[in-house]
Amino acid sequence: MEPKLEAYITLVCTSVVLNLSILVYTYWKRHYYTNIAKLFMWYTLASLIYCFGYAFSLTSTSLEQLRFWNIVQYVGLPFFPPLGLLFVMQYLGYKLERKRTIALLAFPFLTLIINVTNEFHHFYYRVYDIHSVLGVPFSKIEHGTWFAVHNIYIFCCMFAALLLLLSRWKETVSVYKPQLLALICGQLLPIVTAFLLFIGVTPDGIDPVPMVIWFSSVLYLWSITSSRMLSIMPIAKDTIFNNMSDGVIVLNGTYQLIEDNQACKDMFSKLDRSMIGKPFDQVWYMLTGQSFPVQLDTISDKLNTTIHQAGYIYQLRISKLQQSNNNSGFLIIFTDITELHTLQQKLEHQAYYDELTQIFNRRAFFQQSEQSLMKAKSNLSSYTIILFDIDFFKQVNDTYGHQIGDQVLVHVAQICKAELREHMLFARYGGEEFVLALTGFTLVEGEKFANHLRFCIEQKPLVKNEQVVLVTSSFGVSVTTGAMDETIYQLLRKADEALYAAKRAGRNQVQVFTEKFNFVE
């Protein structure tokens, strides 16, 4: 065997051994890697089969052996470039759709079938014979139409993978650049070698690509073991950063915009790459027409706040970043809480407002009246409770129906709301009963205001569907005695006694609580 041929076989066998080592190592460590390891193993296997078949073809002693090992090569060779492209796409975070994957791999399957059946159509090789000058294991080949199509396809796959890797170089942080560089070189070397073969500057009868794959394999092995290519990748940053539901903006130490994610672009449609490098105050004004609501130079560590912008409500979280070179920056996170805020308001409204009349309910009344009573006591101010209900409300329901009865409740509530003054607390107490709490009103003033409401209700009957429903109400009024231990419940019980006195006296009137009611604690 010629020394030159031995050197060729040694280089190809080195590629075989390195590919096999990578495959075994990756399979052994597969539980520590992300899903991308599976695709990488298929990519390595295709490269291994290609190099393995070519290594044995260089030991062939007949045309039959040459042809057999050529077919073995094509079990891996057509799949090697598209699998490499798929691996690079997944590495960079592209979603591998099933249809896209099948389309990329269908072509290599077709190439394999055409190669295996070449003797019947010579569509791949017009001539496949032993080299007339060099002899075995060198072959003389005249390429067919499909061979040219196949080469264009694999060049496109390798070139596309290379371009994708190069396109990410600028935006890849320094910690990931070594593994990205290894992938770029791993793709570039086979492309250059295949191109040299294509233009005919390589040794006659020799395919140099398997002889240089060992170098790509060394780079891949280093990336896997040293820079954790299959466990920590730019895809982690890219996928997480750009698929966050929160908008993220990163500023450098001089308050210039250096990064943003897709969610932020969705929130602020005017945000684009042309704003990168501009002062953030200028960027924010371009986005909103307003000044940024936070002075960044006053933030020492973190800040949480809420801002309203163009009908949306955002929770704003700002964190100061400190880098090893002492250059600080800022991480600004926007969380759209508009829907949450709306839901909270709705739930709060449901919790504290009566669903029918849309005034405070009993729960809200007790919560707010207890606070206002304590404040009135501390200010030595009087505090008056007015409790009233609709006269003969059961008859209204029985005569006109519950739907009209509900409308009467709404009607009375609206009349009273129109007469309320500032700081008056008005609520539906239950059923057809309503309650008011008046701070600073004496008993006489409370009685006067109650009579005013009674008169307004009496003078404004409900008119519905040409029906006129006359409405009157009975009122009970109580006021604080000045005792510090007096509670809102005691005032309500006094007002309730006065209310029932009004009912016993003939309804549609106001009664104030006096000791003659024999109120018992």
C-alpha positions as CSV (number, residue, x, y, z in Angstrom):
1,M,0.0,0.0,0.0
2,E,1.3,3.4,-1.0
3,P,2.3,5.8,1.9
4,K,0.0,8.4,0.5
5,L,-2.9,6.0,0.6
6,E,-2.0,5.0,4.1
7,A,-2.1,8.6,5.1
8,Y,-5.5,9.0,3.6
9,I,-6.9,6.0,5.4
10,T,-5.3,7.2,8.7
11,L,-7.0,10.6,8.5
12,V,-10.4,9.0,7.6
13,C,-10.1,6.5,10.4
14,T,-9.3,9.3,12.8
15,S,-12.6,10.9,11.8
16,V,-14.3,7.5,12.4
17,V,-12.8,7.1,15.9
18,L,-13.6,10.7,16.9
19,N,-17.1,10.5,15.7
20,L,-17.6,7.2,17.4
21,S,-16.2,8.6,20.6
22,I,-18.5,11.6,20.4
23,L,-21.5,9.3,19.8
24,V,-20.7,7.0,22.7
25,Y,-19.9,9.9,25.1
26,T,-23.1,11.8,24.2
27,Y,-25.2,8.7,24.6
28,W,-23.6,7.9,27.9
29,K,-24.2,11.5,29.2
30,R,-27.6,11.9,27.5
31,H,-29.5,12.2,30.8
32,Y,-27.5,15.4,31.6
33,Y,-28.3,17.1,28.3
34,T,-31.2,18.8,26.7
35,N,-33.3,17.3,23.9
36,I,-30.9,18.7,21.4
37,A,-28.5,15.8,22.2
38,K,-30.8,13.4,20.3
39,L,-30.5,15.3,17.1
40,F,-26.8,15.8,17.6
41,M,-26.3,12.0,18.0
42,W,-28.2,11.4,14.7
43,Y,-26.0,14.0,13.0
44,T,-22.8,12.4,14.4
45,L,-24.1,8.9,13.4
46,A,-24.6,10.1,9.8
47,S,-21.0,11.5,9.8
48,L,-19.7,8.3,11.3
49,I,-21.3,6.1,8.7
50,Y,-20.1,8.3,5.9
51,C,-16.5,8.2,7.2
52,F,-16.6,4.5,8.0
53,G,-17.8,3.6,4.5
54,Y,-15.2,5.7,2.9
55,A,-12.4,4.3,5.1
56,F,-13.2,0.8,3.9
57,S,-13.6,1.9,0.3
58,L,-9.9,2.9,0.4
59,T,-9.0,-0.7,1.2
60,S,-11.1,-2.2,-1.7
61,T,-9.5,-4.5,-4.2
62,S,-12.2,-4.8,-6.7
63,L,-15.0,-2.8,-8.4
64,E,-17.6,-4.8,-6.5
65,Q,-16.1,-3.8,-3.1
66,L,-15.8,-0.2,-4.2
67,R,-19.4,-0.1,-5.1
68,F,-20.5,-1.8,-1.9
69,W,-18.7,0.6,0.3
70,N,-19.9,3.5,-1.8
71,I,-23.5,2.5,-1.0
72,V,-22.5,2.2,2.7
73,Q,-21.2,5.8,2.5
74,Y,-24.6,7.0,1.2
75,V,-26.4,5.6,4.2
76,G,-24.8,8.5,6.0
77,L,-23.5,11.1,3.4
78,P,-26.9,12.5,2.1
79,F,-28.2,12.8,5.7
80,F,-25.1,14.4,7.2
81,P,-25.7,18.0,5.9
82,P,-29.5,18.3,6.5
83,L,-29.2,16.8,10.0
84,G,-26.4,19.3,10.6
85,L,-28.8,22.1,9.5
86,L,-31.6,20.7,11.8
87,F,-29.2,20.6,14.7
88,V,-28.1,24.2,14.1
89,M,-31.7,25.4,13.8
90,Q,-32.6,23.7,17.1
91,Y,-29.4,25.0,18.8
92,L,-30.4,28.6,17.8
93,G,-33.9,28.2,19.0
94,Y,-35.9,27.6,15.8
95,K,-39.0,25.5,16.2
96,L,-38.5,22.2,14.2
97,E,-41.9,21.6,12.7
98,R,-42.7,18.0,11.7
99,K,-43.4,18.9,8.1
100,R,-40.2,20.9,7.8
101,T,-38.1,18.0,9.2
102,I,-39.7,15.4,7.0
103,A,-39.2,17.7,3.9
104,L,-35.5,18.1,4.7
105,L,-34.9,14.4,5.2
106,A,-37.0,13.1,2.3
107,F,-34.5,14.3,-0.2
108,P,-31.6,12.2,1.3
109,F,-33.8,9.1,1.3
110,L,-34.5,9.7,-2.4
111,T,-30.7,10.1,-3.0
112,L,-29.9,6.9,-1.2
113,I,-32.5,4.9,-3.3
114,I,-31.3,6.4,-6.5
115,N,-27.7,5.6,-5.7
116,V,-28.5,2.0,-4.7
117,T,-30.5,1.4,-7.9
118,N,-28.1,3.3,-10.2
119,E,-27.3,0.2,-12.3
120,F,-30.9,0.3,-13.6
121,H,-31.0,3.9,-14.7
122,H,-27.5,5.5,-14.3
123,F,-29.2,8.6,-13.1
124,Y,-26.7,9.2,-10.3
125,Y,-23.5,7.8,-11.9
126,R,-23.2,7.6,-15.7
127,V,-19.9,5.7,-15.2
128,Y,-18.6,4.1,-12.0
129,D,-15.4,2.2,-12.6
130,I,-11.8,1.6,-11.4
131,H,-9.5,4.4,-12.2
132,S,-7.6,3.5,-15.4
133,V,-4.3,5.1,-14.2
134,L,-4.3,4.9,-10.4
135,G,-6.1,1.5,-10.2
136,V,-8.0,0.3,-7.1
137,P,-9.0,1.6,-4.6
138,F,-9.4,4.8,-6.8
139,S,-12.4,5.1,-8.9
140,K,-13.3,6.9,-12.1
141,I,-16.7,8.5,-12.0
142,E,-18.8,10.4,-14.5
143,H,-21.6,12.1,-12.6
144,G,-25.3,11.9,-13.6
145,T,-28.0,14.5,-13.3
146,W,-29.1,13.6,-9.8
147,F,-25.6,13.8,-8.5
148,A,-25.5,17.5,-9.4
149,V,-28.9,18.0,-7.8
150,H,-27.7,16.2,-4.7
151,N,-24.6,18.3,-4.4
152,I,-26.5,21.5,-4.8
153,Y,-28.9,20.3,-2.0
154,I,-26.1,19.4,0.5
155,F,-24.2,22.7,-0.3
156,C,-27.4,24.6,0.4
157,C,-27.9,22.8,3.7
158,M,-24.3,23.4,4.9
159,F,-24.3,27.0,3.7
160,A,-27.7,27.7,5.4
161,A,-26.4,26.3,8.7
162,L,-23.3,28.4,8.4
163,L,-25.2,31.6,7.7
164,L,-27.6,31.0,10.6
165,L,-24.6,30.6,13.0
166,L,-22.9,33.7,11.6
167,S,-26.1,35.7,11.9
168,R,-26.2,35.1,15.7
169,W,-22.6,36.0,16.4
170,K,-23.2,39.7,17.2
171,E,-26.0,39.2,19.6
172,T,-24.5,36.2,21.4
173,V,-23.0,37.0,24.8
174,S,-19.3,36.2,25.2
175,V,-19.8,33.2,27.4
176,Y,-21.5,31.3,24.5
177,K,-19.2,32.6,21.7
178,P,-16.6,29.7,22.0
179,Q,-19.2,27.0,21.3
180,L,-20.7,29.1,18.6
181,L,-17.3,29.5,17.0
182,A,-16.7,25.8,17.2
183,L,-19.9,25.2,15.3
184,I,-19.1,27.8,12.7
185,C,-15.7,26.2,12.1
186,G,-17.2,22.7,12.1
187,Q,-19.6,23.7,9.4
188,L,-17.2,25.9,7.4
189,L,-14.4,23.3,7.0
190,P,-16.5,20.6,5.2
191,I,-18.0,23.3,2.9
192,V,-14.6,24.6,1.9
193,T,-13.2,21.1,1.3
194,A,-16.3,20.0,-0.7
195,F,-16.0,23.1,-2.8
196,L,-12.3,22.4,-3.5
197,L,-13.3,18.8,-4.6
198,F,-16.1,20.2,-6.7
199,I,-13.7,22.6,-8.7
200,G,-11.1,19.8,-9.1
201,V,-8.1,21.0,-7.1
202,T,-8.0,18.0,-4.7
203,P,-6.1,14.7,-5.5
204,D,-7.7,12.8,-8.3
205,G,-10.0,10.0,-7.2
206,I,-10.1,11.1,-3.6
207,D,-12.9,12.5,-1.5
208,P,-11.1,14.8,1.0
209,V,-14.2,15.6,3.1
210,P,-14.0,12.6,5.4
211,M,-10.3,13.4,6.0
212,V,-11.1,16.8,7.5
213,I,-14.2,15.8,9.5
214,W,-11.8,14.8,12.3
215,F,-11.0,18.4,12.9
216,S,-14.7,19.3,13.2
217,S,-15.2,16.4,15.5
218,V,-12.4,17.7,17.8
219,L,-14.1,21.1,18.0
220,Y,-17.5,19.4,18.8
221,L,-15.9,17.2,21.4
222,W,-14.3,20.2,23.0
223,S,-17.6,22.2,22.9
224,I,-19.5,19.3,24.6
225,T,-17.0,18.6,27.4
226,S,-15.7,22.2,28.0
227,S,-18.3,24.7,27.1
228,R,-21.3,22.4,27.7
229,M,-22.8,22.9,24.2
230,L,-25.5,20.3,24.7
231,S,-26.6,21.5,28.2
232,I,-26.1,25.3,28.2
233,M,-26.7,27.1,24.9
234,P,-27.6,30.6,23.5
235,I,-31.0,29.0,22.9
236,A,-31.5,29.1,26.7
237,K,-31.1,32.9,26.7
238,D,-32.9,33.4,23.4
239,T,-35.9,31.2,24.0
240,I,-36.5,32.3,27.6
241,F,-35.8,36.0,26.9
242,N,-38.0,36.2,23.8
243,N,-40.8,34.0,25.0
244,M,-41.2,35.7,28.4
245,S,-44.7,37.2,28.8
246,D,-43.1,40.2,30.6
247,G,-41.5,43.0,28.6
248,V,-37.8,43.4,29.3
249,I,-35.5,46.3,28.6
250,V,-31.8,46.3,29.4
251,L,-29.8,49.6,29.8
252,N,-26.1,50.1,30.1
253,G,-24.4,52.3,32.7
254,T,-25.0,55.4,30.7
255,Y,-28.8,54.7,30.4
256,Q,-28.7,53.6,26.8
257,L,-30.9,50.9,25.5
258,I,-28.9,47.8,24.7
259,E,-31.5,45.0,24.6
260,D,-35.2,44.3,24.6
261,N,-37.4,41.3,24.0
262,Q,-40.4,40.4,21.9
263,A,-42.9,40.9,24.6
264,C,-41.7,44.5,25.0
265,K,-42.1,45.1,21.3
266,D,-45.7,43.7,21.6
267,M,-46.4,46.2,24.4
268,F,-44.8,49.2,22.7
269,S,-45.3,48.7,18.9
270,K,-43.0,51.6,18.0
271,L,-40.0,49.9,19.6
272,D,-37.5,48.6,17.0
273,R,-33.8,47.8,16.6
274,S,-33.1,51.4,15.4
275,M,-33.5,52.6,19.0
276,I,-30.7,50.4,20.3
277,G,-27.9,52.6,21.6
278,K,-30.1,55.6,22.2
279,P,-30.7,57.2,25.7
280,F,-33.6,55.6,27.4
281,D,-35.3,58.9,28.1
282,Q,-35.3,59.6,24.4
283,V,-36.6,56.1,23.6
284,W,-39.4,56.3,26.1
285,Y,-40.5,59.7,24.8
286,M,-40.5,58.3,21.2
287,L,-42.7,55.4,22.4
288,T,-45.1,57.3,24.6
289,G,-44.7,61.0,24.1
290,Q,-44.0,61.4,27.8
291,S,-41.1,61.4,30.2
292,F,-40.2,58.2,31.9
293,P,-42.0,58.3,35.3
294,V,-39.0,57.1,37.3
295,Q,-35.6,58.8,37.8
296,L,-33.2,56.0,37.2
297,D,-30.2,57.8,38.8
298,T,-32.0,57.8,42.2
299,I,-32.3,54.0,42.3
300,S,-29.7,52.4,44.5
301,D,-30.8,48.7,44.1
302,K,-34.4,47.8,43.2
303,L,-37.7,49.6,42.7
304,N,-41.3,48.3,42.3
305,T,-44.0,50.6,41.1
306,T,-47.1,50.8,38.9
307,I,-47.6,53.0,35.9
308,H,-50.5,53.8,33.6
309,Q,-49.8,54.0,29.9
310,A,-52.2,54.3,26.9
311,G,-55.0,52.6,28.7
312,Y,-52.8,49.8,30.1
313,I,-51.5,49.3,33.6
314,Y,-48.0,48.0,34.1
315,Q,-46.2,46.7,37.1
316,L,-42.7,48.2,36.8
317,R,-39.7,46.4,38.3
318,I,-36.3,48.0,38.0
319,S,-33.1,46.4,39.2
320,K,-29.7,47.8,39.1
321,L,-27.1,45.5,37.4
322,Q,-23.5,45.5,38.6
323,Q,-21.0,43.9,36.3
324,S,-17.5,42.7,37.1
325,N,-15.9,45.8,35.4
326,N,-17.9,48.1,37.7
327,N,-20.1,49.3,34.9
328,S,-23.6,49.3,36.2
329,G,-26.8,49.0,34.1
330,F,-30.5,48.5,34.6
331,L,-33.0,45.7,34.0
332,I,-36.5,47.1,33.5
333,I,-39.3,44.6,33.5
334,F,-42.9,45.5,32.4
335,T,-45.7,43.2,33.5
336,D,-49.1,44.0,32.0
337,I,-51.5,43.8,35.0
338,T,-54.4,45.6,33.2
339,E,-56.6,42.5,33.1
340,L,-55.6,41.5,36.7
341,H,-56.3,45.1,37.9
342,T,-59.7,45.0,36.1
343,L,-60.5,41.6,37.7
344,Q,-59.5,42.9,41.2
345,Q,-61.7,45.9,40.7
346,K,-64.6,43.7,39.6
347,L,-64.1,41.3,42.6
348,E,-63.8,44.3,45.0
349,H,-67.0,45.8,43.5
350,Q,-68.8,42.5,44.0
351,A,-67.5,42.2,47.5
352,Y,-68.5,45.6,48.6
353,Y,-71.4,46.7,46.4
354,D,-75.0,45.4,46.2
355,E,-75.5,43.7,42.8
356,L,-79.0,45.1,42.3
357,T,-78.8,48.7,43.4
358,Q,-75.0,49.2,42.9
359,I,-74.7,50.9,46.2
360,F,-72.6,49.7,49.2
361,N,-73.7,46.4,50.7
362,R,-74.0,45.5,54.4
363,R,-70.4,44.3,54.6
364,A,-69.0,47.5,53.2
365,F,-71.2,49.6,55.5
366,F,-70.0,47.9,58.6
367,Q,-66.3,48.1,57.5
368,Q,-66.5,51.8,56.7
369,S,-68.9,52.9,59.4
370,E,-66.8,51.4,62.2
371,Q,-63.8,53.4,60.9
372,S,-65.8,56.7,60.5
373,L,-67.4,56.2,64.0
374,M,-63.9,55.9,65.6
375,K,-62.8,59.0,63.8
376,A,-65.9,60.9,64.9
377,K,-65.3,59.9,68.5
378,S,-61.6,61.0,68.4
379,N,-62.8,64.4,67.0
380,L,-65.6,64.7,69.6
381,S,-68.1,64.8,66.7
382,S,-71.6,63.5,66.6
383,Y,-72.5,60.5,64.5
384,T,-76.0,59.7,63.2
385,I,-77.5,56.6,61.8
386,I,-80.6,56.6,59.6
387,L,-82.3,53.3,59.0
388,F,-85.3,53.1,56.7
389,D,-87.3,50.6,54.6
390,I,-89.9,50.7,51.9
391,D,-93.5,50.6,53.2
392,F,-95.6,47.6,52.2
393,F,-92.9,46.2,50.0
394,K,-94.3,42.7,50.1
395,Q,-97.6,44.0,48.7
396,V,-95.6,45.6,45.8
397,N,-94.1,42.2,45.0
398,D,-97.4,40.5,45.3
399,T,-99.3,43.1,43.2
400,Y,-96.7,43.9,40.4
401,G,-94.3,41.0,40.6
402,H,-90.7,40.6,41.8
403,Q,-89.2,42.3,38.7
404,I,-91.1,45.5,39.5
405,G,-90.1,45.0,43.2
406,D,-86.5,45.0,42.2
407,Q,-87.0,48.1,40.1
408,V,-88.6,49.8,43.1
409,L,-85.4,49.1,45.1
410,V,-83.2,50.5,42.4
411,H,-85.5,53.5,42.1
412,V,-85.3,54.4,45.8
413,A,-81.6,53.9,45.8
414,Q,-81.1,56.3,42.9
415,I,-83.4,58.9,44.5
416,C,-81.3,58.8,47.7
417,K,-78.0,58.8,45.9
418,A,-79.0,62.0,44.1
419,E,-79.6,63.7,47.5
420,L,-76.4,62.6,49.3
421,R,-73.7,65.0,50.3
422,E,-70.0,64.4,50.6
423,H,-68.9,61.9,53.3
424,M,-72.3,60.4,53.7
425,L,-72.2,56.6,53.8
426,F,-75.2,54.9,52.1
427,A,-75.8,51.2,51.8
428,R,-78.4,48.5,51.3
429,Y,-78.8,47.0,54.7
430,G,-80.8,44.0,53.5
431,G,-84.1,43.2,51.7
432,E,-86.0,46.5,51.4
433,E,-83.9,48.2,54.2
434,F,-81.4,50.9,53.6
435,V,-79.0,52.6,56.0
436,L,-77.1,55.9,56.1
437,A,-74.3,57.1,58.4
438,L,-73.8,60.8,58.8
439,T,-70.7,62.3,60.4
440,G,-71.2,65.6,62.3
441,F,-75.0,65.5,62.1
442,T,-76.9,66.1,65.3
443,L,-80.1,64.3,66.0
444,V,-82.2,67.2,64.8
445,E,-80.1,67.5,61.6
446,G,-80.4,63.8,61.1
447,E,-84.2,63.9,61.5
448,K,-84.4,66.8,59.1
449,F,-82.3,65.0,56.4
450,A,-84.4,61.8,56.9
451,N,-87.6,63.8,56.3
452,H,-86.1,65.3,53.2
453,L,-85.3,61.8,51.8
454,R,-88.8,60.6,52.8
455,F,-90.4,63.5,51.0
456,C,-88.3,62.9,47.8
457,I,-89.2,59.2,47.7
458,E,-92.9,60.0,48.2
459,Q,-92.9,62.6,45.5
460,K,-91.2,60.5,42.9
461,P,-93.3,57.3,42.2
462,L,-91.9,54.6,39.9
463,V,-93.4,54.8,36.4
464,K,-92.9,51.6,34.4
465,N,-94.8,50.4,31.4
466,E,-97.6,53.0,32.0
467,Q,-97.9,51.7,35.6
468,V,-97.4,54.1,38.4
469,V,-96.1,52.5,41.6
470,L,-96.4,54.8,44.7
471,V,-93.6,54.4,47.1
472,T,-93.3,55.6,50.7
473,S,-90.7,54.8,53.4
474,S,-90.4,54.8,57.2
475,F,-87.3,56.1,58.9
476,G,-85.6,55.6,62.2
477,V,-82.8,57.9,63.4
478,S,-80.3,57.5,66.2
479,V,-77.2,59.5,67.3
480,T,-74.1,58.9,69.4
481,T,-74.4,59.8,73.1
482,G,-70.7,60.6,73.4
483,A,-69.8,57.4,75.2
484,M,-66.5,56.1,74.0
485,D,-67.5,52.4,74.2
486,E,-70.6,53.0,72.0
487,T,-70.6,50.7,68.9
488,I,-72.1,50.9,65.5
489,Y,-74.2,47.9,66.3
490,Q,-75.8,49.8,69.3
491,L,-76.6,52.7,67.1
492,L,-78.2,50.5,64.5
493,R,-80.3,48.8,67.2
494,K,-81.5,52.2,68.4
495,A,-82.3,53.3,64.8
496,D,-84.1,50.0,64.3
497,E,-86.3,50.7,67.4
498,A,-87.1,54.1,66.0
499,L,-87.9,52.6,62.6
500,Y,-90.4,50.2,64.1
501,A,-91.9,53.1,66.1
502,A,-92.5,54.8,62.8
503,K,-94.2,51.8,61.4
504,R,-96.4,51.4,64.4
505,A,-97.3,55.1,64.1
506,G,-98.7,54.6,60.6
507,R,-95.6,54.5,58.3
508,N,-94.3,57.1,55.9
509,Q,-92.8,59.1,58.7
510,V,-89.5,59.7,60.6
511,Q,-89.0,58.7,64.3
512,V,-85.9,59.4,66.3
513,F,-84.7,57.2,69.1
514,T,-85.6,58.3,72.6
515,E,-85.5,56.5,75.9
516,K,-89.3,56.2,75.8
517,F,-88.7,53.2,73.5
518,N,-87.3,51.3,76.5
519,F,-84.3,50.2,74.5
520,V,-82.5,47.5,76.3
521,E,-78.8,46.7,75.7
